Amino acid sequence: MAKNNYLHMKLRESREEITRLKEELEASEKAAEERDRETTGKAAEQIEREQEAARVERKRVTEQLEAAEADREKVASQLQEAEERAQRDREQHKTRTRVFVTGSMLLVGIVIATLAGAFGGGSEVIVVPTTMASTTTSVSIPVSTPVSTPVSTPVTTSPPSTSVAAPPTTTVESVRATTSLVLPATTTTLAPTLPVDPEAEEPVEPIDEEAVLLEIYELWEVGERVQLLQIVLGMQADWTYGPSTFDRHVRELIDRGFSLDHLPAPPTTSTTLPPFDDRVNNLYPNQQVQDFKHPGVFDEWIFFGRAGTSVQVQMTSGHFDTYLEVFGPLGGLIALNDDHLGTDSFVSVQLCETGAYTVHARSFGSGNEQLGYYSILLSGGDVVFDALLQKCETAAG
């Protein structure tokens, strides 16, 4: 049952994935048509590039759709096989039950015939009404020959009802023995089996605080181990073993009476953060740069943009959750992004004005308090679209 439920769920997910991919294919085709209309006045080379990109996109979505169709057929086949196996098991169980019931009734009839023959002679008819699993069956067994073999095992039974009439002619009526045996109904109750949810969360194990406190950490270490330590210390987790975490760690070890031998070297002038540069740095297209973000502040970058172009800004970091904001030449926020791929950020901006644009490189978690190294990349800005200029004019109007 649990496996069938899981297969049903997989089949439903496959159908939803197919529907989503079909919608994505339709949207891609509509977007391609829209792009074809927009590129009517463009150069032939530009049109060919966009059409090729549209063909590649349609091919990718079609391949995903075919893969989803194949996956759905596979799940449907597995589900059908499971249902067929379950049906065969039910039929075999029914057959075994019928054979058991029939054999039991025949055995009971033979035993009753044997017992009845030991108490009387002549032709007798024994009627055995049998009730089993809400089914009533009457078995009539004629007994023509009395059984003369003595019964070695003592059997307790009610004596047969016998009526004898002895008139003066000394004629004795034939004796008829009637024995009724009612077998108790057999009912088997199976305990209900709950379906297994494959997405059910496993119980969370408690944290071994002593083991977490006694682990060896490095200054400026970033990772889940540090997050777990900060949770035990009751701090706001920023995933970084900095000076504040070091101080709280020392106090907690002293309060609990633990040794301080495993602690890293205390923060000194040689282990401080990189110097903070509050200058505004320039971004140039297709030049990836790396910088260090300090806690509580954001880094500011500027680039020159031309109206009617489209640019992309990407921010990645292995130390913190990145957050991007882009402001126009007049200071208005025109784009922002938190999680584009994992915890990295990405924005694609259509520029409606010519001038200096500002990018704020921030961290999302803990109120911009996270810190660490990051990379930022500016790309695009080399293609002008007349249709984009018309959209900007419409928006301005």
N, C-alpha and C positions, 0 to 999 in steps of 0.2 A: 504493500500500500504506500509506504514512504517513497519507494523508488518511483511508483506511478505518479505520485504527486510531484516529485522532483522533475520527472520527464514532462508532465503537463506544464509545469512552470517554465522549463527550458523551451518548450514549444511555443508558449505564449510570448516569451522574450524574443524568440526568433521572428515571430510574426510582427511584433512591435518594431524590431530592428529593420525588417523588410519594409514596413510602412514608412519608417523614418528615412531609409535610404531612397525609397521612391520619391518621397517629398523632396529630399535633397537633390535628387536627379532632376525633378521638375523645376525646382528653384534654380539649379545650375543652368538648365536649358533656357529658362526665362531670362536669367542674368546674361547668358550668352547672346540671346536675341536683343536684349536691351543694349549690350555693348556693341552689337553689330549696327544697331540704329545710331548709336552715339558716334560711331567711328566712320560715318558716311563721308564726312568731309576731311578725314585724315589721309595721310599719305598711304600708298598701297603697302609699303613695308610694315608700317605700324598696324594696319588692319590685319595683315597676314600673321603678325606675331600674336595679336589678341585672339584671332580665330584658332591658331595652333594651341594657345593656352586653354581655350574653351574645349577643344577636342581632347586634350589631355585630361582636363577635369572630368569631362563626360565619360571618358574611358575608365578613369579611376573609380568613379561612382558606380559605373556599370559592373566593374570587376567586384567591388564590394557587394553589390546587389546579388550577383551570381553566387558569391561565397556564402552570403546569408541564406539564399535559396537552398544551396546544397546543405548547409547546416540544418535548416528547417526540415528538409526531407530526411536527413539522417536521424534527427530527434523523433520525427513522426514514425519512422521505421522501427526505432527502438521501442517507442511506446506501443506500437501495434504488436510487436513480438512479446512484450511484457504482458499485455492483455490476453494474448493467445495462451501464454503459459499459465496465467491465472485461471483461464477458462478450463484448460485441460486438468489442472489440479482440482477444480471444483467438480468436474465430471468424474474423476477417479475417486474422489471422496464420496460422492453419491453412490457410485457402484459398490464400493466397499461397504457402505452402510446398508444397502439393500441385501447384499449377500449375507452380512452378519444377521440381519433381522430374520431373513428366510431360514437360515440354518438354526437359529435359536428357536423359532416356532416349531420346526420339525423335531428337534431334540426334545422339546417339552411335550409334544404330542406322543412321542414314543414312550417317554417315561410314564405319562399318565395311562397309556394303554397297558403298560406292563403292570402298574399298580392296580388298575381296575380288574385285570384278569385274575389277580391273585385272590380276590374276594368273591367272585361269583362265576357261574358257568353259563353256557348258552350264548346265543347271539346277543351282543350288546352294542349300543351306539354311544360313543363318548363325544360330547360336544365341548369343545375348548374355545371359549371366547377370549381372544388375546388382544390386549390394548398396549400398543407400543408407539410412542412418539406421536400421539393424537391420531393413530390409525387402528381401526378395529377389524380383526380378521377372525372368522369362525372356521375351525378345522374339525371336520367329522371323520373319525377313524372307526371303521367297523371292526369289531373283534369277534371272530367266529370260534376260536378255540381257547378254552380256559388254559391258563398257565398253571402247571402243577409244580413248577420249580419253587421250592421255598425261598423266601427272601431272607438272606443272611444278615442284612443290615436293618435294624429296627427303624420303622417308618411310622411317624405319627400322622394320622389322617382321620378325617371324620368318617364313620361307617356309612356305607351307602344306604339310601332310603329304600326299604324293601316292604312291599305289601303282599301278604299271603292270605288267600281265602280258602278255607277247608270245609266245604259243604259235605253232607253225608255221603256224596258220591266219591269223596276223597280225591277230587280233582284239584290240582295245585296250579295256580296261574304262574305264567313265566315271570321271572324276576328281571327287571330293568334297572341297571345301576347308572345313575347320572352324576357325573362329577364336573363341577365348574371350577376352572382355574383362571384367575385374573392376574396377569403379570403386571408389576408396577411399571408405570411410564418412566422411560429413561430420558432425562433432559441434561444436555451438556451445555454449560454456559461458559463462553470464552471471555476472558478479560479484555476490555476494549483496548485497542492499540492506537495510540495517538500518532498522527503523522509527524515525521521528522522535518523540521524546517532547516534547509541547508544554509539559510542566512542568519540563523539564530546566533546571537552573540554568546561567546563563552564567558563563564563567570570570571570576574576580575580577581586575580590573586592579590592578597595584601602585600604591601611593600615591606621588605626587610630593612627597617631603618638603620639598624646597626651596621649591616653589610654595606649599605649605601654610604654611610658616614666614613667608614674605614677604607673605602676604595682610594686608589692613588689617582689624583688628578694633576693636570698640568695647567699652569697659568695661561689664560686666554684660550683654553680648550673650549671647543664649541661642539655640542651634540646632545643626544638624548640622555646620556649619563648625567650631564650637568643639569639638564632640566629636572630629572628625577631628584637630584641632590637639592636643588632649589625648592622643590615641592616639600621635601622633608624638612628643610630649614624654614619653611613658611614664608618664602620670598616670592615675589612676582617673577616667574620664570622667563628669562631672556636667552637661555640656552648657552650662556657664555660665562666661563669661570674667571671673573674679573676681580678687582680689589674688594668690592662690596661682598661678593660671594665668599671670598677668602676670609674676610673678617667675621662674617656670620658663621662660617664653618669652624673657625677657631673657637668662638664663644660656645658653640653647641658641643664641641668635643670636650671643652673644659667643664661645662655644666654636667655632662654625663660621665665625667671621670675617665675619658678615653685618652690614649696616648696621642701625642702630636708628631711622632716621628715620621709618619707617612705623608705629611703635608708638603706641598711644593715650597720652594724658596719664596719668602715674602716679597711683595712688589717693591722694586727699587727703581732708581732712575734709569736703569738699563732695561727694565721690563715695562716701561710706560707705553701708552698708546702712541701711534705715529702723530707728529705735530698736526694741529688743526689749521687748515688753510681756508680762510673765509672769503677768498677771492672768487669772483665769478669766472669760470673756465669756459673756453670755447669748444664747441662740438663741430667737427668737420665730417662730411659724408664719407662713409665707408672706412672710418678710422676708429677702431675699438680702443677705448682707454680704460684704465683701471685706477680706482681710487679707494680711500678708506673712509667709511661713514662713522662719525662719532655719535655717541648717545645724546639724544635730546635735540639734535639739529639736523637739518637737511642740507644736501649739497646742491648748489645752483649752477646750471649750465645754460649757455645761450648758443643759438645758431641763427644764421640769416636765411629767411625763407622768402620765396617768390610766389606771388599770387597765381593760382591756377595749377600749383604743383601738389604732389602727394608725397609725404615723408613718413618714415617709420622710425620709432625709437624703441630700443630693446635694453632692458636692465636685468642682469643676472647676478646671483650671489649664492655661495655655498654656506654663508654664515648667518643670514637673516632673511626674513620675508620681505621682498622688495615691493615698492609702491611708487608709481610714476604719476606726475602731473605736468601738463603742458599748458602754458599761458600764451596768449596772443600778444601782438605788439602793443595793444591798448591795455594790457593787464588782465583781460578776462580769461577765465579757465575754459579751455576748448576741448580738453581730453584728459582722461585719467584711467588707470588700470591697476589692479592688485595682482590677481593670479591668472596669468595667461597660460603658462605651462608649469605645473607644480606651484612653486612660490615665486617664479620669475614673472616679470611684467613686460608688456608689449602694447604699444599704441600705434595706430595708423591714422595720420591726420591729413585732411584735405585743407590746404592753406588758401584762404580767401583774401589775404592782405600781404603786401610786400613789406618786410621789416624784420626786426629782431624778435625771435621767439625764445621763451624761457622754459627750461625743464627743471623741475624739482625732483631730486632723487631722495626718496624717503624710505623708512621701514614701516611696515603696517602694524606689527605686533607691539604691545606694551607701550602704546602712545609715542611712537617714534624713538623709543629708548634703546632699540636693538642696535648693534654695531658690528662692524666687520668689513672685509674687502668686498668690492663689487666691480662689475664691468658694465659699461654703457656704450651703445653703438647707435649712430645715426646713419640711415640709408635712404635711398630714393631722392626725390627732388629734381629729377632730370627730365621729366616729361610734362608737357603742358597740355591740358585738355580744355578745349573750348566749351564743352558741355559743363565742366566743373565751374568755369567762370560764370556761366549762365546761372547755375545753381547758387553761387555765392551772391550774384546780383539779386536773384529772387529772394534769398534769405535776408539780404540787407533791406530790400524794399518792404 
